Amino acid sequence: MKWKRILKRSAAAVLLVLFVWFQIAYWTSTNDCNAPIRGEVMKAIKVCEYGLDALQLADVTKPVPSDDQVLIKVRAASLNSLDVFMIRDTWLGRLIFGLRKPKDTRLGRDVAGQVEAVGKNVTQFKPGDEVFGTCQGALAEYACASERALVMKPPNVPFEEAASVPLAGQTALQGLREGKIQRGQKVLINGATGGVGTFAAQIAKSFGADVTAVCSTRNVDLVRSIGADHVIDYTKEDFTKSDQRYDVIFDNVGNHSFAARRRVLNPKGICVLAGMGGAGAKGGEAMGRIVRIFTARGLSSFTDQKFAQYVSKLSKPDLIMLGDLIQAGKLRPVIERTYKLNDAPEALRHLDGGHARGKIVITVEWDNKS
């Protein structure tokens, strides 16, 4: 029939357009790896192709702050799952970060250091100030950050600890708020030993909650040391099959079904969908967890038990609050290991293995530099 021929031709035309678009997008997807160095030179971790083996310590142009930016002399930076996801060679990663090559060649978002220079519109900081917050390209000797993305570092907090806080700490804090956490509630942290999980367990405790941490056998002592009231070793026990009920589940892993998590939630409890397993979740496993997250979020519309999904946001008040908690001794960043800048590729490979405890921090040595 005529309408069938029209549909076939239309479908063929759409496929042709998509094919041409993909070819253009693919071959125009590039980055600045071949750009010449203009101005002062510094060392930075650079990635020109997908894959952890493409990481290198290279000479790059030292950044110059714009009117609203701060130039930071980096003292420490910490790694996050995002840094690994950005350079893995996966179809999803290529769709997000660049079809042929990574668009962003510089890694690192968490930073702590000293203000080197400020743009003309910056009023909150001056050269010499010690700050922490978020930026692009923190795995370097210098990095530029927006004034609104930084706060003053508490004076007695080491740079390494301050650098471990921004993304993971805000993700934990804002997720617990999403769960409407209250003093005296029973809160379970699923995945309590990663960067976000160690912060979530301690922040929940500082809010006055009764905290149960889920972890593996080797991490039982760790979660007890950061204040967990109860510990469940997932290699021996499935928390979704216990008789205990929780007011809030902070699910940083997403490895259980909607029905299983409902079983251990109180009638009006909230399960906060905070992640998909960290840097160690790969391929089909990560996609499976993403599907479970969206399925649970949708199905919870029909129940009194809610599954809350959120995206963490940059917040100066939250960064200040986290710094104050560290200063007061109520929050202790868990740092598994520190690496020097030239060893950052090894650190990222360790994070990619999926067994990091707490945060991994990269330090920049300045003792022998001007």
VEXDREN-2710 file (C-alpha; in Angstrom, 1 decimal):
% VEXDREN-2710
k/r/px/py/pz
1/MET/0.0/0.0/0.0
2/LYS/1.0/3.6/-0.6
3/TRP/1.3/4.6/3.0
4/LYS/3.6/1.6/3.7
5/ARG/5.9/2.7/1.0
6/ILE/5.9/6.2/2.5
7/LEU/6.7/4.9/5.9
8/LYS/9.6/2.8/4.6
9/ARG/11.0/5.7/2.7
10/SER/10.7/8.0/5.7
11/ALA/12.4/5.4/8.0
12/ALA/15.2/5.0/5.4
13/ALA/15.6/8.8/5.3
14/VAL/15.8/9.1/9.1
15/LEU/18.4/6.3/9.3
16/LEU/20.5/8.0/6.6
17/VAL/20.3/11.4/8.4
18/LEU/21.3/9.6/11.7
19/PHE/24.2/7.9/10.0
20/VAL/25.5/11.1/8.5
21/TRP/25.1/12.9/11.8
22/PHE/27.0/10.2/13.6
23/GLN/29.8/10.3/11.1
24/ILE/30.1/14.0/11.4
25/ALA/29.9/14.0/15.2
26/TYR/32.4/11.2/15.4
27/TRP/35.1/12.7/13.2
28/THR/34.7/16.2/14.6
29/SER/35.0/14.9/18.2
30/THR/38.4/16.0/19.3
31/ASN/40.3/17.6/22.1
32/ASP/43.1/20.1/22.8
33/CYS/45.9/17.5/23.2
34/ASN/47.8/18.8/20.2
35/ALA/47.4/22.4/21.1
36/PRO/50.8/24.2/21.5
37/ILE/51.8/25.4/24.9
38/ARG/51.3/29.2/25.2
39/GLY/52.6/31.0/28.3
40/GLU/53.9/29.5/31.5
41/VAL/54.3/25.7/31.7
42/MET/53.2/23.4/34.5
43/LYS/52.8/19.6/35.1
44/ALA/49.3/18.0/34.9
45/ILE/47.7/14.6/34.4
46/LYS/46.5/14.5/30.8
47/VAL/44.4/12.0/28.9
48/CYS/44.2/12.2/25.1
49/GLU/42.5/8.9/24.3
50/TYR/40.0/6.6/26.1
51/GLY/41.4/4.1/28.5
52/LEU/43.4/4.2/31.8
53/ASP/46.6/3.3/29.9
54/ALA/46.3/6.7/28.1
55/LEU/47.0/8.7/31.3
56/GLN/50.2/10.6/31.3
57/LEU/52.0/13.3/33.3
58/ALA/52.6/16.1/30.8
59/ASP/53.7/19.7/30.3
60/VAL/50.7/21.9/29.7
61/THR/49.9/25.6/29.7
62/LYS/49.5/27.1/33.2
63/PRO/45.9/28.4/33.5
64/VAL/45.1/32.1/33.8
65/PRO/42.0/33.0/35.9
66/SER/39.1/34.8/34.3
67/ASP/37.5/37.7/36.0
68/ASP/35.4/35.5/38.3
69/GLN/37.9/32.8/38.9
70/VAL/40.6/32.0/41.5
71/LEU/44.0/30.5/40.5
72/ILE/44.9/27.8/43.0
73/LYS/48.3/26.4/43.7
74/VAL/47.2/22.8/44.2
75/ARG/48.4/21.1/47.4
76/ALA/46.1/18.1/47.2
77/ALA/43.3/16.7/45.1
78/SER/41.1/13.6/45.5
79/LEU/39.7/11.1/43.1
80/ASN/36.1/10.2/42.5
81/SER/34.2/7.6/40.4
82/LEU/33.6/10.4/37.8
83/ASP/37.3/10.5/37.0
84/VAL/37.3/6.9/36.1
85/PHE/33.9/7.0/34.2
86/MET/35.2/9.9/32.1
87/ILE/38.0/7.9/30.5
88/ARG/36.7/4.3/30.4
89/ASP/36.2/3.1/26.8
90/THR/32.5/2.4/26.9
91/TRP/29.7/3.4/24.5
92/LEU/27.9/5.3/27.2
93/GLY/31.0/7.2/28.1
94/ARG/31.7/8.1/24.5
95/LEU/28.1/9.4/24.1
96/ILE/28.6/11.6/27.1
97/PHE/32.3/12.6/27.1
98/GLY/33.1/12.6/23.4
99/LEU/32.5/10.0/20.6
100/ARG/36.1/9.6/19.3
101/LYS/38.2/11.2/22.0
102/PRO/37.6/12.6/25.5
103/LYS/36.6/16.2/25.1
104/ASP/38.0/17.1/28.5
105/THR/41.6/16.1/28.7
106/ARG/42.1/17.1/32.3
107/LEU/40.9/15.1/35.3
108/GLY/40.2/15.9/38.9
109/ARG/37.4/17.9/40.5
110/ASP/38.2/18.0/44.3
111/VAL/40.9/20.4/45.2
112/ALA/42.6/22.0/48.2
113/GLY/45.4/24.5/48.0
114/GLN/46.6/28.1/48.3
115/VAL/45.2/31.1/46.3
116/GLU/47.9/32.2/43.8
117/ALA/45.9/34.9/42.0
118/VAL/42.4/36.2/41.7
119/GLY/40.3/37.7/38.9
120/LYS/39.2/41.3/39.1
121/ASN/35.7/40.5/40.2
122/VAL/36.7/38.1/43.0
123/THR/36.0/39.6/46.4
124/GLN/36.0/36.7/48.9
125/PHE/39.6/35.5/48.5
126/LYS/43.1/36.9/48.2
127/PRO/46.5/35.5/47.4
128/GLY/47.8/33.3/50.2
129/ASP/44.4/32.1/51.4
130/GLU/44.0/28.4/52.0
131/VAL/40.9/27.1/50.2
132/PHE/39.1/23.9/49.2
133/GLY/36.3/23.1/46.8
134/THR/35.7/22.0/43.2
135/CYS/37.2/22.9/39.9
136/GLN/38.2/21.3/36.6
137/GLY/41.6/19.8/36.2
138/ALA/42.6/19.4/39.8
139/LEU/45.3/16.8/39.0
140/ALA/47.8/19.5/38.2
141/GLU/50.2/21.9/39.8
142/TYR/47.7/24.8/39.3
143/ALA/44.0/24.9/38.7
144/CYS/41.3/27.6/38.2
145/ALA/38.1/27.5/40.1
146/SER/35.0/29.7/40.2
147/GLU/34.8/31.9/43.3
148/ARG/31.4/30.3/44.2
149/ALA/33.0/26.8/44.1
150/LEU/35.5/27.5/46.9
151/VAL/35.4/28.1/50.7
152/MET/38.2/28.8/53.2
153/LYS/39.9/25.7/54.5
154/PRO/39.6/25.4/58.3
155/PRO/43.1/26.3/59.7
156/ASN/43.7/23.0/61.5
157/VAL/42.5/20.7/58.7
158/PRO/45.3/19.3/56.5
159/PHE/45.1/19.9/52.8
160/GLU/44.7/16.1/52.2
161/GLU/41.6/15.9/54.3
162/ALA/40.1/19.1/52.9
163/ALA/40.6/17.8/49.3
164/SER/38.8/14.6/50.1
165/VAL/35.6/16.4/51.1
166/PRO/33.8/18.3/48.2
167/LEU/32.1/15.9/45.9
168/ALA/31.8/12.8/48.2
169/GLY/30.9/14.9/51.3
170/GLN/28.2/16.9/49.6
171/THR/26.8/13.8/47.9
172/ALA/26.4/12.2/51.3
173/LEU/25.1/15.3/53.1
174/GLN/22.5/16.2/50.5
175/GLY/21.4/12.6/50.1
176/LEU/20.7/12.2/53.8
177/ARG/18.7/15.5/53.7
178/GLU/16.8/14.0/50.7
179/GLY/15.9/11.1/53.1
180/LYS/14.6/13.7/55.6
181/ILE/16.9/12.2/58.3
182/GLN/15.9/13.0/61.9
183/ARG/17.5/12.4/65.3
184/GLY/16.8/8.9/66.7
185/GLN/15.9/7.3/63.3
186/LYS/17.3/4.0/62.2
187/VAL/19.5/4.6/59.2
188/LEU/21.2/2.0/57.0
189/ILE/24.2/2.9/54.8
190/ASN/24.6/0.3/52.0
191/GLY/28.1/0.7/50.7
192/ALA/29.6/2.3/53.8
193/THR/33.3/2.1/53.0
194/GLY/33.7/4.1/49.8
195/GLY/34.2/7.8/49.6
196/VAL/30.6/8.7/49.8
197/GLY/29.7/5.9/52.2
198/THR/32.3/6.8/54.9
199/PHE/31.0/10.4/54.9
200/ALA/27.4/9.3/55.0
201/ALA/27.8/7.0/58.0
202/GLN/29.5/9.8/60.0
203/ILE/27.2/12.6/58.9
204/ALA/24.1/10.4/59.8
205/LYS/25.7/9.8/63.2
206/SER/26.3/13.5/63.7
207/PHE/22.6/14.1/63.1
208/GLY/21.8/11.7/66.0
209/ALA/20.7/8.7/64.0
210/ASP/21.2/5.1/64.9
211/VAL/23.5/3.9/62.1
212/THR/23.8/0.5/60.5
213/ALA/26.7/0.1/58.0
214/VAL/26.8/-2.6/55.3
215/CYS/30.3/-3.6/54.3
216/SER/32.6/-6.6/53.6
217/THR/34.5/-8.6/56.3
218/ARG/37.8/-6.7/55.8
219/ASN/36.0/-3.3/56.5
220/VAL/34.1/-4.2/59.7
221/ASP/36.7/-2.6/62.0
222/LEU/36.8/0.5/59.7
223/VAL/33.1/1.3/59.9
224/ARG/33.1/0.7/63.6
225/SER/36.0/3.2/64.0
226/ILE/34.0/5.9/62.3
227/GLY/31.0/5.5/64.6
228/ALA/28.6/2.9/63.1
229/ASP/26.3/1.5/65.8
230/HIS/25.7/-1.8/64.0
231/VAL/27.6/-3.5/61.2
232/ILE/26.3/-6.0/58.6
233/ASP/28.9/-8.1/56.8
234/TYR/27.3/-8.6/53.4
235/THR/29.5/-11.7/52.7
236/LYS/27.7/-13.4/55.6
237/GLU/24.2/-11.7/55.7
238/ASP/21.8/-10.1/53.3
239/PHE/20.4/-7.0/55.1
240/THR/17.2/-7.2/53.0
241/LYS/16.4/-10.6/54.7
242/SER/16.7/-9.4/58.3
243/ASP/13.9/-8.6/60.7
244/GLN/15.2/-5.1/61.3
245/ARG/13.3/-2.1/59.7
246/TYR/14.8/1.2/58.8
247/ASP/13.5/4.8/58.5
248/VAL/16.1/5.7/56.0
249/ILE/18.2/3.6/53.6
250/PHE/21.1/5.4/52.0
251/ASP/21.8/3.1/49.1
252/ASN/25.1/3.8/47.6
253/VAL/25.3/0.5/45.7
254/GLY/21.9/-0.3/44.1
255/ASN/22.4/-4.1/44.1
256/HIS/19.0/-5.1/45.5
257/SER/15.6/-5.2/43.9
258/PHE/12.8/-2.7/44.7
259/ALA/10.8/-5.4/46.6
260/ALA/13.8/-6.5/48.6
261/ARG/14.5/-2.9/49.8
262/ARG/10.9/-2.3/50.6
263/ARG/10.9/-5.3/52.8
264/VAL/13.2/-3.6/55.3
265/LEU/11.8/-0.1/55.1
266/ASN/9.4/1.2/57.7
267/PRO/5.9/1.9/56.3
268/LYS/6.7/5.5/55.6
269/GLY/10.5/5.0/55.2
270/ILE/12.6/6.5/52.5
271/CYS/15.3/4.8/50.4
272/VAL/17.8/7.3/49.0
273/LEU/19.2/6.2/45.6
274/ALA/22.7/7.6/45.9
275/GLY/24.8/5.7/43.4
276/MET/25.4/2.6/41.3
277/GLY/28.3/1.0/43.1
278/GLY/31.2/3.4/42.7
279/ALA/34.1/3.1/40.3
280/GLY/34.2/-0.7/40.5
281/ALA/30.8/-1.1/38.8
282/LYS/31.5/-1.8/35.1
283/GLY/29.6/-2.6/31.9
284/GLY/26.4/-4.6/32.3
285/GLU/26.6/-4.5/36.1
286/ALA/26.5/-0.7/36.1
287/MET/23.7/-0.6/33.5
288/GLY/21.7/-3.1/35.6
289/ARG/22.0/-1.0/38.6
290/ILE/21.0/2.1/36.7
291/VAL/17.9/0.3/35.5
292/ARG/17.0/-0.8/39.1
293/ILE/17.4/2.8/40.3
294/PHE/14.9/4.2/37.7
295/THR/12.6/1.3/38.2
296/ALA/12.5/1.7/42.0
297/ARG/12.0/5.5/41.6
298/GLY/9.0/4.9/39.3
299/LEU/7.4/2.1/41.3
300/SER/7.6/4.1/44.6
301/SER/5.1/6.5/43.2
302/PHE/2.4/3.9/44.1
303/THR/3.6/3.3/47.7
304/ASP/4.0/5.1/51.0
305/GLN/7.6/4.0/51.1
306/LYS/9.5/6.4/48.9
307/PHE/12.6/5.9/46.7
308/ALA/14.3/9.3/46.4
309/GLN/16.6/10.1/43.5
310/TYR/18.7/13.2/43.5
311/VAL/21.7/14.9/41.9
312/SER/24.2/16.5/44.3
313/LYS/24.8/20.2/43.7
314/LEU/27.6/22.6/44.5
315/SER/26.8/24.4/47.8
316/LYS/29.1/26.8/49.6
317/PRO/27.0/26.5/52.8
318/ASP/27.4/22.7/52.6
319/LEU/31.1/22.9/52.1
320/ILE/31.4/25.3/55.1
321/MET/29.3/22.9/57.2
322/LEU/31.4/19.9/56.3
323/GLY/34.6/21.8/57.1
324/ASP/33.1/22.8/60.5
325/LEU/32.2/19.1/61.2
326/ILE/35.8/18.1/60.5
327/GLN/37.1/21.0/62.6
328/ALA/34.8/19.9/65.5
329/GLY/36.0/16.3/65.3
330/LYS/32.6/15.0/64.2
331/LEU/33.7/14.0/60.8
332/ARG/37.0/12.3/59.9
333/PRO/37.8/11.9/56.2
334/VAL/38.9/8.3/55.6
335/ILE/41.9/8.3/53.3
336/GLU/43.1/4.9/52.2
337/ARG/46.2/6.1/50.6
338/THR/47.9/9.2/49.2
339/TYR/49.9/9.3/45.9
340/LYS/52.2/11.9/44.4
341/LEU/51.0/13.7/41.2
342/ASN/53.3/11.6/38.9
343/ASP/51.7/8.4/40.4
344/ALA/48.1/9.5/39.7
345/PRO/47.7/7.0/36.8
346/GLU/48.4/4.2/39.3
347/ALA/46.0/5.7/41.8
348/LEU/43.2/5.8/39.1
349/ARG/43.9/2.2/38.2
350/HIS/43.5/1.3/41.9
351/LEU/40.2/3.2/42.1
352/ASP/39.0/1.4/39.0
353/GLY/39.6/-1.9/40.8
354/GLY/36.6/-1.1/42.9
355/HIS/38.0/-1.9/46.3
356/ALA/39.2/1.5/47.6
357/ARG/38.3/2.3/51.2
358/GLY/37.4/5.9/51.7
359/LYS/39.2/8.4/49.5
360/ILE/42.3/8.3/47.4
361/VAL/44.2/11.6/47.5
362/ILE/46.8/13.0/45.2
363/THR/49.4/15.4/46.6
364/VAL/51.6/18.0/44.9
365/GLU/55.0/18.4/46.3
366/TRP/56.3/22.0/46.4
367/ASP/59.3/21.8/48.8
368/ASN/61.9/22.0/46.0
369/LYS/60.0/24.4/43.8
370/SER/59.9/28.2/43.7
END
